[in-house]
């Protein structure tokens, strides 16, 4: 292990660490993303080097099937040969230098794909995997490595199908990847003393609570009390990890559910607003238009006409 990351990965001349969605692409606070691509598709454009950067609110898994990589992960730097997995939670500074021809995949996702719906066990697995950054070296003949590599390849194949938009198979496979990672990730990082690690774990706990109670329209005070903190602390936590206020995170989840039901449930808007916890359909319409720029009826008609 090196004492410091390679200088070309860290880019010491930079005045600040850049934040991206996918590397080289502008970060958007609260962005929803589930994306997978070959290592070579992006890194070869940058001469196989990905300079130090961070993701806000996005979680990343690097899978190296074969080839080698020099990596910087916060204050840790290592040179390793595949097969290996690198787990990168939001806010962790990371950079890579790959040997040309390295074979691997990069999975990037936002938490909602793991915690939305009746998937408590997957949400817990998600928290286990991403509570701390990690490098997991595996043997080529390791059964876990074989399964993980196959899952990621299947996920990439499904993702690249022309008809993949909106496919539930992609989400199922991504959840399977996280589930398997939770079984093999060793406890190599002591999270007790790390503020960043604690914050990431707390934010995942917050998203799990939202999933349970957003239809009840819990107040921020209720969420904060359940988590044992003040509303001010909860807001700081949400902004540090996801770039949005705690209320925005809750409202995003409620808006996504409203969009989903307007598209797939053929019930009157007044009925849907009640199911979504709104006592007044007019208030629901104002809430929805403020969030999306369209009334519920206009949103539904446009989606059904396409």
Residue, then its C-alpha position, 0 to 999 in steps of 0.5 A: x500500500x502506498x502512503x499517498x495516491x498517485x499524483x496524476x490521479x489526485x490532480x494536485x493543481x486543482x483548487x477544489x475536488x470536482x463533483x460529477x454525476x458520471x465522470x466528466x458529466x455535470x452533477x445535479x443535486x438529487x439526481x436519480x440514476x441507475x447506470x452501468x458501463x464498461x470500464x474502457x468506454x469512459x476511461x479510454x477517452x481519458x487515457x485510462x485515468x480517472x482523476x480524483x472526484x466525488x459524487x453527491x447522492x450517488x453510489x458506485x461499484x467498480x468491478x474489475x474482472x481482469x487487468x490492474x488498477x491504481x486507485x485512490x480512495x480518500x486517503x488510501x491508495x493501492x495497486x491491485x489486479x482483478x478480480x476485485x470490487x471497489x465500493x464508493x459511497x457518496x462524498x468519498x474522493x476517488x480516482x483510478x488509473x487503469x492498465x490499458x485493456x482492463x476489463x470491468x464494469x462501473x455501476x452507478x445508482x441512487x439510493x431510491x432504486x434500493x429502498x423504494x417499495x417493499x424491499x426492507x431487506x435490500x435496503x438493509x443490504x444497501x446500508x451494509x454495502x455503502x456504509x463505508x468505502x471498501x476495496x474487496x480483492x477476490x480470487x479468480x476461482x472464488x464462487x462469490x466473484x463468479x456470481x458477482x461478475x455474472x450478475x453485473x454482466x447480465x445487468x450490463x446486457x439488459x441495460x444496453x438493450x434498446x427496449x431497456x428504458x423502464x425495465x424492472x429487470x435492471x432494478x432487480x439485477x442491481x438489487x441482486x448485485x448489492x445483496x451479494x456484495x452485502x454477503x461478501x463485504x468484509x468489515x475492513x473499515x472501522x466506521x466508529x470514528x469517521x464522521x463521513x461514514x456515520x453520515x452516509x449510514x444515517x442518510x441511508x437510515x433516513x431514506x429507509x424511514x421515508x420509504x415507510x412513512x412518506x404516505x403518512x406525511x410525517x413531519x421533519x420533526x417526526x423523522x428527526x425524533x425517530x433518528x435522535x437528532x434535531x431537524x437542523x441536524x437532519x437538514x445538514x445531513x441531507x445537504x452534506x450527503x445528497x445536496x438537498x434539504x431533508x424536506x426536498x428529499x421527502x417531497x421528491x419521494x412523494x412526487x415520484x409516487x404521484x407520477x407513478x400512480x398517475x401513469x399506471x393507476x386509472x383512478x380519478x386524481x381526487x382518489x389518488x390524492x387521497x391515497x397519497x395522503x392529501x386531504x384536499x385534492x386542490x392542495x395536491x394539484x398545487x403541490x404536484x404542479x410546483x414540483x413538476x410544472x404540470x397539473x396532475x391531469x396534464x401530466x397524465x394526459x401527456x404520458x398516456x399520449x406518448 
